[in-house]
């Protein structure tokens, strides 16, 4: 049974490695809605990530565990997980985090990690999903918010939005169209989580009323 969302604010940690547009739009949208949430910060592996500048602008704490600082990459993943555990989030949102989360991280936050992916999963998982769709000759693609599990883009689907691919589109045009929908879909999924409206049954995610 879902708990009434007003009883407890959700503590949210964002992960990002790059430009951070989904991070920015999600935070701005969620703040306007005045949801029961606390944004713990941005955890990044990249000291040059544009998401850091966005976090500064939005007055969000920044936590850096730089991948480049570790010759032992196991040590990096251990340190990244340790920092996340210290922050004790109720929800981890991966929005442009460009590394595969290790099984230890996924197990530590089982069914508490959301990811946004630029295709209608299970079609076109992994990198360059927009290019994959165009090269395949797909007529329709889109974006997906899903829970992360140990496989690559294999977790239970929460929300999806389809986009018809126009014949004249290349990767840039398709990516732009998908990103516009991602900016709407991700904060919606986060809101549903914060309101305890997501119930997992096997591979299916039920959205409670």
N, C-alpha and C positions, 0 to 999 in steps of 0.2 A: 504494500500500500504506500502511495506517495505521501510525503509529509507536507503539510501546508507550507508554501514557500516563504511566508512572512515570518516563520518561526526562527529561521537561521539564514544569515547571509553566507553566500558561497565565496570562498577565497579562490581567486583566479590568477594563474600564472601563464603568461604568454611566452612562447618560444618563437624566435625568428632569426634568420641568418642574413636576410637581404634588405630589400627596399621597404618592406613593412607596410604596404598599402592596406592589406587585410587587417593587420594589427591596428592601424590608425582608424579605419572606418568602423571596426568592431567596437573599439573603446568609445569613440565619439557617439555612435548609435546607442550603445548600452548606457552611457552616462545620461543621455537625454531621456531615456526611459525610466531612470531612477530605480533600477532593479535592486533586489536584495543581494548585493555583491560587494566584494572588496578586491580591487586589483592589486595583487602583491607586487607585480613588477614584470619586467622583460628579462628573460634569461636568454643570452645569445652566445654563440660560439665564435662570432666574428667581430673583432674590434672596429672594423670598417663598415659594418652594416648600417644602412640608412635608417633602419628601425631604431637605432640608438638616438638619432637626432629627433625622431618622432616622439620617443619616450621622454626625452628632455622637454620638448614642447608641451607635452601632455602632463608633465610633472609626475611621471611614473618612475619608480626606482629601477635601476639598471644593474643587472648581475652578469658579469662576463666570465666565462670559462673558455678561454681562447684555445681552439683546436691546435693552432700553430705552436703553442707553448709546450706541447707534449710530444716527445719522441716516441713514447709508449702510448699508443692510442687506446689501449685498455685503460690506462691511467686517466685519459681524458674522459672516457665514458663513466668511469667510477666517480670522478670529480663532478661531472655534470649531474649525475644522479644524486650525489651527496648534497649538492647545493639545492636541488629541487626538494629533497627530503627536509632540509633545514627550513625551507619556506613553508612546508606543509600545506600545499594547495588542496582544495576540494576538486578543482578542475584545472587541467593543463590544456592549453589551446596551442596547437602547432599550426602556425600560419606563415609558411615560407621558411620553416626550419629545414635545412638542406641535408641533414644527415639522418640515417636510419636509426631510430631509437632501439637500443639493445633490449633483449628479452628481460633483463633485470629491471630496466626502467618501466617497461610495459607492465610487468608483474607488480611493481611497487604502486602503480596507479591504474590498476585494472579497471576498465570501463569508466575511466575518469580523464581520458585523453581524447580530444577532438582534433580532427585534421580536415583541411579543405583541399580538395583535389580537382583539377580542371578537366574532368571527363565524367561521363555517367558510368561509374564503376558498376560491374567489374570490367567494363571495356576500357582499354588504354591505361593500365596502371603504370606507375613508375615515371621516369623523366620524359619530358617533351610530349606530353599527352596530346597537346593541340596538333603538333606535327604528325603524331601517329594517326590521329583522326583524319587529317587531310590526305595523308599518303594511303590510308586504307580506302578512301573514297566514301567515308561515312556521310550521310545526309543530315544526321542529327547528332549532336554531342551535348555537352553541358558541364555542370559541376556537381560535386557531391561533398556533403559533410558526413563524416563517418567516425566511429570509434576506432582508435588504433589498437590493433592486436599485433602479434609477433610477425605475421606476414607483411609483405609490402602492399599497402592499399587494399587489404583484404577484410578489414573489420566491418562490423554491422553498420549498415547505412542508416543515417538519421534523416537527412533531407537531400533532395535532388532537384535540379532545375535544368530543363532541356532547352537547347538553342538550335534552331535550324541553320545549317551552314549554307551561306550564300555562295553561288558558283564562282564569283569573282574574288572571294576572300583568300588571302594567304595566312601565314601563321600570325602575323602582326594583327590583322583585323580580327581573326578568330579569338586570339588571346585577349584582345581588348573587350570584345563582346562577352566572353566568359568571365573576365575579371569584374565587370560591372554587376554581374549576377552574384558572384562570390561575395561582393561587398554587402549584399542584402542577405544572402543565405547564412553566412557564418554567424552574424549577431543574432539571427533568429534561432539558430540551434543553441547558442550559448544561453539565450533567454529561456528556452525550454528546459535546459539543464538546471538553471538557477531556480526555476519554478517547480522543480521536481516533477516534470511532465514527461520524462522519458523512462520507459520501462522496457527492459531487454528480455525477450523470450527466444532463446536459441540465437539464431542469426537475425531475427527480426526485432526492430525497435518500434514499439507502440508509443504513439503520442497521446497522452492522457488529456481529457477535457477538464 
